[in-house]
Amino acid sequence: MITAIALDDEPPALEIIKGFCANNPTVDLKKTFTKAGEAFEYLEKYPVDLLLLDINMPSVNGMDFYKRVPARVMVIFTTSFSEYAVESYDLSAVDYLVKPYTLQRFTQAIEKANMAHELRQKAAVPGNDHITLRVDYGLVKIHFSDILFMEGLDNYLKIHLKDKNPVIVRMTLKAILEKLPAPVFVRVHRSFIVPLSQVAGVRNKMIVLHCGEEVPLSNNYEDEFMHLMNR
């Protein structure tokens, strides 16, 4: 079960969320808010897994509000307008609900949030947070959380890391993919593997990573990648 709060300036919208959550045993709605300041104070004191967030509010734009929220909190945007959808995925939103949405559509969004939460928990399990590879004449431990993306170079593999020099190993993409936790890592091109946690968005067949790098998305891998991103 995931914990959640909701922020919307319209009380009727919050009542709908309350009712939908009451019928869903996989989400525990802790509180609802009509004021952004109160919601932000709550998030600073009491960690939750998910934020159900309206975009068009008088005092603050939901997109701007979420940028201030701790990175660990997932978000499902709720709005009466569809034009923010692309920007929401650039912020790695779990889902984007256009009002008025149905119970079925709300349930699908919560299912996506639960699956994303499970992936995070699995990645955090001790002993399942790194891979050990042979580099030159020694062994190197690489933590999954440090990997930005992997690039295939014929029979070699270049692993790009946070704040560290890349590591080059004699291995194919196919071989290392079998050693990586799925679907935390996914192949997106014949020459690239990315961790889903590093994906900030997709633009014109290019995957934009949080680090600013861009990786091409191949037609052969697009369906699987988009399926995993939209779960």
C-alpha positions as a printed Julia matrix, in Angstrom:
231×3 Matrix{Float64}:
   0.0     0.0     0.0
   1.16    3.53   -0.78
   0.45    6.63    1.31
  -0.83    9.81   -0.33
  -2.09   13.35    0.1
  -4.12   15.46   -2.32
  -3.95   19.18   -3.14
  -6.71   20.93   -5.08
  -8.24   24.37   -4.59
 -11.73   22.96   -5.29
 -13.26   21.02   -2.36
 -15.63   19.01   -4.63
 -12.6    17.65   -6.5
 -11.06   16.54   -3.22
 -14.3    14.82   -2.23
 -14.13   12.76   -5.43
 -10.54   11.76   -4.64
 -11.55   10.82   -1.09
 -14.34    8.61   -2.41
 -12.15    6.93   -5.0
  -9.38    6.28   -2.45
 -11.88    4.87    0.01
 -12.74    2.23   -2.59
  -9.1     1.38   -3.3
  -7.29   -0.8    -0.7
  -3.86   -0.09   -2.26
  -3.74    3.61   -1.35
  -3.98    5.29    2.06
  -5.06    8.93    1.64
  -3.69   10.67    4.72
  -4.97   14.22    4.2
  -6.38   16.62    1.61
  -5.5    20.29    1.2
  -6.93   23.33   -0.56
  -3.93   25.53    0.28
  -0.49   24.87   -1.21
   1.41   26.22    1.81
  -0.25   23.81    4.19
   0.35   20.88    1.86
   4.03   21.75    1.53
   4.45   22.02    5.32
   2.85   18.61    5.73
   5.21   17.04    3.16
   8.21   18.45    4.99
   7.09   16.86    8.27
   5.38   13.67    7.19
   6.8    11.72    4.23
   4.26   10.15    1.85
   4.7     8.13   -1.31
   2.3     9.96   -3.61
   0.93   13.43   -4.24
  -2.37   13.87   -6.11
  -1.96   17.39   -7.42
  -4.15   19.85   -9.3
  -2.32   22.08  -11.81
  -4.54   25.15  -12.19
  -4.78   26.75   -8.76
  -5.11   30.47   -7.98
  -2.14   30.71   -5.63
   0.34   28.42   -7.4
   0.79   26.35  -10.53
   0.88   22.65   -9.68
   3.91   22.09  -11.92
   5.88   24.74  -10.03
   4.71   23.35   -6.7
   5.91   19.83   -7.54
   9.38   21.11   -8.45
   9.75   22.14   -4.78
   8.57   18.79   -3.42
  11.15   16.22   -2.15
  12.29   13.99   -5.01
  11.11   10.82   -3.27
   7.43   11.82   -3.64
   5.66   10.53   -6.76
   2.98   12.67   -8.41
  -0.26   12.16  -10.31
  -1.44   15.44  -11.82
  -5.16   16.2   -11.98
  -6.5    19.02  -14.15
  -9.3    20.15  -16.44
  -6.8    20.92  -19.2
  -4.85   18.51  -21.39
  -2.15   20.89  -22.63
   0.13   20.23  -19.64
   0.5    16.51  -20.37
   3.91   16.7   -22.1
   5.37   18.91  -19.38
   4.05   16.54  -16.71
   6.0    13.62  -18.16
   9.1    15.82  -18.34
   8.71   15.94  -14.54
   8.46   12.13  -14.45
   4.83   12.18  -13.35
   3.31    8.77  -12.69
   0.16    9.76  -14.56
  -1.97   12.68  -15.79
  -5.7    12.68  -15.12
  -7.99   15.03  -17.03
 -11.14   16.0   -15.11
 -13.73   14.6   -14.97
 -12.02   11.21  -14.72
 -13.7     7.93  -13.88
 -13.05    5.55  -11.0
 -11.57    3.09  -13.5
  -9.13    5.69  -14.84
  -8.2     6.74  -11.29
  -7.61    3.11  -10.34
  -5.26    2.67  -13.32
  -3.22    5.67  -12.17
  -2.95    4.29   -8.63
  -1.84    0.93  -10.04
   0.98    2.71  -11.89
   2.02    4.44   -8.68
   2.05    1.15   -6.78
   4.21   -0.51   -9.45
   6.65    2.4    -9.44
   6.79    2.19   -5.64
   7.55   -1.54   -5.8
  10.41   -0.9    -8.23
  11.9     1.63   -5.84
  11.68   -0.81   -2.95
  13.31   -3.61   -4.92
  16.13   -1.33   -5.97
  16.7    -0.43   -2.32
  17.0    -4.03   -1.11
  20.47   -4.61    0.43
  22.58   -6.88   -1.75
  20.54   -5.96   -4.81
  21.94   -2.47   -5.28
  25.09   -3.09   -7.31
  26.84   -5.18   -9.92
  30.46   -6.37   -9.85
  32.3    -6.36  -13.18
  35.77   -7.35  -14.3
  37.7    -4.31  -15.52
  41.2    -4.86  -16.86
  42.77   -7.2   -14.28
  40.53   -6.42  -11.34
  36.93   -6.26  -10.16
  34.87   -3.09   -9.85
  31.65   -2.71   -7.87
  29.16   -0.36   -9.54
  26.06    0.77   -7.67
  22.89    0.85   -9.75
  22.03    4.3    -8.39
  25.27    5.68   -9.89
  24.52    4.55  -13.45
  23.32    7.25  -15.83
  23.21    5.06  -18.96
  25.15    2.35  -20.76
  26.55    2.58  -24.25
  27.5    -0.39  -26.43
  30.71   -0.15  -28.46
  31.05   -3.36  -30.5
  32.17   -5.95  -27.91
  32.79   -3.32  -25.26
  30.46   -1.51  -22.92
  30.84    2.06  -21.66
  29.03    2.69  -18.39
  28.42    6.39  -17.74
  28.34    7.22  -14.01
  27.35   10.11  -11.76
  30.32   12.32  -10.85
  32.78    9.61  -11.92
  34.72    8.65  -15.0
  32.99    6.12  -17.28
  33.86    2.46  -16.8
  34.65    0.4   -19.9
  34.24   -3.38  -19.77
  34.55   -6.13  -22.35
  30.89   -7.18  -22.52
  27.89   -6.79  -24.8
  24.68   -4.96  -23.96
  22.74   -8.21  -24.16
  25.07   -9.9   -21.67
  24.91   -7.16  -19.07
  21.14   -6.73  -19.43
  20.76  -10.3   -18.19
  22.6    -9.33  -14.99
  20.6    -6.14  -14.33
  17.33   -5.97  -12.38
  14.35   -5.73  -14.74
  12.5    -3.55  -15.39
  14.72   -1.08  -13.49
  17.0    -1.05  -16.54
  15.65   -1.18  -20.08
  17.21   -1.35  -23.51
  16.08    1.57  -25.67
  18.37    1.24  -28.7
  20.75   -1.32  -30.13
  23.54    0.7   -28.49
  21.96    1.99  -25.27
  20.49    0.86  -21.94
  18.99    3.34  -19.47
  17.73    3.07  -15.88
  14.09    4.21  -15.78
  14.82    6.27  -12.68
  17.11    8.53  -14.74
  14.52    9.31  -17.43
  13.2    12.88  -17.28
  11.16   12.75  -20.5
  11.01   11.94  -24.19
  11.2    14.42  -27.07
  11.33   13.61  -30.76
  12.63   10.05  -30.36
  15.25   11.2   -27.86
  15.19   10.17  -24.19
  16.12   13.1   -21.96
  17.91   12.1   -18.76
  17.94   14.03  -15.5
  21.67   14.62  -15.95
  21.0    16.51  -19.2
  22.26   13.82  -21.55
  20.08   12.57  -24.41
  19.86    8.98  -25.63
  18.18    7.87  -28.89
  14.99    5.78  -28.72
  14.83    3.12  -31.43
  11.58    1.99  -33.08
  12.45   -1.6   -32.15
  12.42   -0.81  -28.42
   9.93    2.07  -28.28
   6.81    0.03  -27.46
   8.4    -1.78  -24.51
   9.98    1.4   -23.18
   6.75    3.43  -23.37
   4.83    0.57  -21.77
   7.21    0.56  -18.8
   7.15    4.35  -18.52
   3.36    4.48  -18.56
   2.73    1.67  -16.05
